[in-house]
Amino acid sequence: ILRMGNWVLSANVTLGPWIHVGSQVRHFATGSVGDTIEGRAQVVANYAHKGHKFVELDVLVLANGAKPLARIRHTAIYLPRQVAEAA
């Protein structure tokens, strides 16, 4: 379930090296064998701190398009300071 946050980020942004900073996960239910699992996300914050560029995502993980399984607050550095300085 937690990997859904990484998948949403990498599927929607052209990434070079990036760093997973943290995730807060709230579980609501369990999925079943055969369920189709999907993640719906929106960017809730995008900011710079100490030269790094951060993004925070709010990810809702659903089974079969309807049953909420989890909500993830996912934080990542999508452009590390060192990469930006080298460009």
Secondary structure, 3 states (H helix, E strand, C coil): CCHHHHHHHHHHCCCCCCEEEEEEEEECCCCCCCCCEEEEEEEEEEEEECCEEEEEEEEEEEECCCEEEEEEEEEEEEECHHHHHHC
